[in-house]
Amino acid sequence: MKKNYVSNSQESVRMFKSSFLEALSKVHFLVPVFIFVPVILVSIYWSFFQIGLGVIDFIEYFLLGLFVWTLTEYVMHRFVFHYAPPNKPWAQRLHFIFHGVHHDYPSDAKRLVMPPSVSIPLATGFFFLFGLILPAGDVYAFFPGFMLGYLFYDMTHYAIHHFNFKGNIWKKIKQHHMLHHYQDPDKGYGVSSPLWDKVFRSDFIKK
């Protein structure tokens, strides 16, 4: 297996000549919370007071949104963030910008959560996609669950790299992700949960 480059430095490596693009690639880990918690709250308000969705229906769509996020997290990490065919230089470059830099510098605190320059367009695209798929208005109950799942993923990812966990569940989640970084990047694509790694047989054999 090819040995991957990994730096233990907490410094941020420069990726762009442009200072503007460089600034867009870095973000404080709490920024997604400030951006998307209001989105979640507005969606919940709209669901109840504009669409008039019942509590049971809201809970069902909200939980469905959470569940769909876990699969989205896995699919994006495995098939988008790790898409880097060696015969396509453009794909190699995009891979490094979006995810490869994190594997090379996993302790870089400014590149552990998705920057708004990426997360906002993605969230907007998912909102309209789900709006086309779901019955009219139900996206306002589904979307806050989906986005809460995303926030949990982002905050979990930051915590995995910078916190020392005490609970056994969190220790197992951290171990799963650390094996992805330091043992085999072609396994362990689930960050906030190893569920889909077990389903799609990309999990590690843990002792």
Steps between C-alpha positions, in 0.01 A plus 500: 500500500630843407609696806308825533657829605376614842620805688442545873539876467202710610593774252289563189682425179438757225296360210437805279711787369194721530455629856125521440470133402732405784273680749195319360666163567533559876229527762454499878323183607201688647415686179269222368304520826443875461393455137281191512332506843293801384419310179380204707287721726344690208420171324331366815300822538396489136401135531260563788371853446502537122453146369295385800665160529389284792740407779509129412559569131772751590680254727485228233648726231754646742628153596501398133717803427745396771514148359548615141786723615692199636488338155583830328803542728626156405437535126659845476805399704558179306408591144548879485769598750711195418454519124861532381580280199877514437458558126294817548711794630194725533334243728820469703508877546133522600545207738788678673309828530181346638634211707857392428644793693316376808658156467846657461444746787237339728583730793432822308214644708393744227425227248297255708152628425355588162553868410189706415627540143424127459235423763253775401481406128476130593225562756309714249527229235382230740206716612370541146569134418299380799230757418457333162490150649278553806133598508439876494613671821634185670857600422474754785473210747750274322770762442561602865560135589739467207688816599514401867667179383749708304578721801548193718740362240702822478524548877579132552775517241662797675468336842651172376819680401529733799322355803590215732183299551411315821186309397534164327267590213698814415826311532375246245390776262841663531682169451297434184601833347862480610530163327372670185778757530791291623432143386296487180331802332302261280296383798305668781317770305240558769608783733208553736393135476650174370152374398541515123855365514350186650221490240735548202787297649751782516550469875823408678554179687529642848641318801 
